[in-house]
Amino acid sequence: MRVVSLIASPIAVRSLCAVLCLLLTSALQATPPQVERPVDPGPFATGRSQLLLGGGSARVGSDTYLALQGRYGYFVAPGLATQLGLEAWLPLTGGQGLTTLAPGVSYYLYHTRPLVPYAGVFYQHTFTRLELESYDAYGGRIGALWQSSSLLVGLGARLTRAFGCTGGGCQLIEPELTLLLSF
């Protein structure tokens, strides 16, 4: 009995190459290469501005305050904003008010929309006439925004720590509820 080797045959090799080429060509035509389109940064694009507004109540000793906060931000790169914040504590039950000025930088992970996580760092100086002295502090913030067109609503936390403070009460952790307008 004679065994014929198909691989050794020049006709078989050509036929096998032709079939493989046909299969490869059809496979390439059936699945076009996936070109990944860059994600549009939308309200987080370079050159865009943002206005963040917030508020709440605060208490120092027996005095109660209405705390109003605003931050203006400008995007220097997609998702990266430089910010300048201003916070005013208005006395509701006597006492003196205080004002805080806080420059900072925040980064927004806009690729994950509609939920946009963010993180940032800031420096702040507080001007006050309270028995507390005016002081400098640094801190960070982290949270997430929910995007609906150019309006974003967010929830996060902010940690502030006073420079040179060695006693108790040197750091403060506060929740942040944010309304962000982009233009």
N, C-alpha and C positions, 0 to 999 in steps of 0.2 A: 504494500500500500504506500502510496506516495503522498506526503504532506506538502501542501503548497503554502509558502510563507507570503502573506499579503503585504507585509511591511517591506520585504525585500524587493517587491515589484515596483518599478518606477511608475506604473499606472496607478497603483494603489496609493503611493505617496502623494502623487498629484491630486488624486481624487480626495484624499483625506485633507490636504491643504485647502482645496477648493471648498469643501464642506465647512471646515473651520472658519475660513474667511467669510463665507456666507452667514454663518451663525454669528460671528463677531460683528459684522456689518449690520445685521438686523437688530442685534442687541443694542448697538450704539444708536441706531435710529429710533428704537422703541423707547429708550430712556435718554432724553437729551441731558446734557450736562446741567447740573443745578448751579445756577449763578446766584450767589447770595447777594441780595440787594441790601444796601446799608439801611439801617433803621433811621427813619426821620426823627430827629430830636424834638420836633414840634416846639412846645413852649420852652424847651431846654436848649435851644439852638444858640450858637454863638451870636452875640449882638442883641439878643432879646433881653428884656427887663422883667423884673418880677416885683410885686408888692405883696408883702405878707402882713396880715393883720391878726391880732389876737387880744385876749383880755381875760380877766378873772379877778378874784379878790385875794387879798393878802392881809396878814395880821402881824403887827410888831407890838409886843407887849399887850396893852389893852386897846390899842388903836386899830381900826379896820380901814383898809385902803381898797380903792378901785384901781387895779393895775391894767393899764392900756399899753399895748406893744405894737410896734410897726417895724418892718425891715424892708429896705429897698435892696434889690440884688441886680447884678448885671452879669450876664454869661460871657466869660472870656474864652471859653472853649465849650464844646457840646457837653452839657451836664455839669460843668464847673462854674459856680457863681461866686463872685466877691459880693459881700453884703455889708450894709451899715444899718444897725438897729438902734432904735430909740424906745425906751420904756419909761413911762411916767406913772408913779404911784400917787394917786389923788386921795387925800384924807377924807374919810366919810364920818369919822367920829373924833374930830380934833386932831392934834398932832401936826407935824410938818410933812410936806411932800418930799419925794425924792425922784431923781432922774438918772437914768442909766444910758450911757452911750456905748455901743458894742459893735466894732468892726469884726468881720469874720469871713470864712470861706466854707462853702458847702458843695458836696457832690451828690448828684441825683442819678440813680441807675434807671434812666428813662427807657432802656431796652425792655424792661419788664412790664410796661404799661398794660392795663390801666392802673395797677398797683405799683407805685414808684418809691422804692426805699431810698433813704437819704442819710447822710452823715456829714457832720461839720464840726469845725472848731472856731472858737472866738476868744477875744479879749474884751473885757468890759471895765469901764470906769463908772463908779456911782457917785453922784453929787448929792449930798444930803445935809440937812441941818438937824437931823435927829441926834440923840445922844451917841449913836454910832458915828464913827468917823467916815469921811469919804474914803473909799477903798478901791483897789484894783483887783481884778480877778481874771481867771481864765476858765475855759470850759469846753464842753463838747455837747453835741446833740445828735440824736439818732431817732429815726422814725420812718413812717411811710405815708405817702400821699395817695389819694384816690383821684384819678384824672377823669374829668368830663369836659372835653374841648379845652378851652383855655382857663377854666376854673378848676382848682384843685383844693381838696379838703384833706387835712392830715392829722395824725395823732402820733405823738412821740414823747421823748423824755429829754431833759436838759440837765446836765451836771455842771455846777459852777463851784469853783474852789478859789478862795481868797489867797492872794500872794502874801507870804510872810506870816500867815496865821498858824499858831501852834496850839491853841486851846480847842475846846469843843465848839461845834457850830461853824467849822471852817469850810464845810462844803454843804451844798444844797442840791437836792435832786427834785426837779419839778416836772410835772406833765406839761406837754405842749399840745394845744389844740390850734390848728393853723388853717386859715383861709388864704389861699394864694391866688393872686390874679396875675396873668402873664400878658405882656403887651410888647 
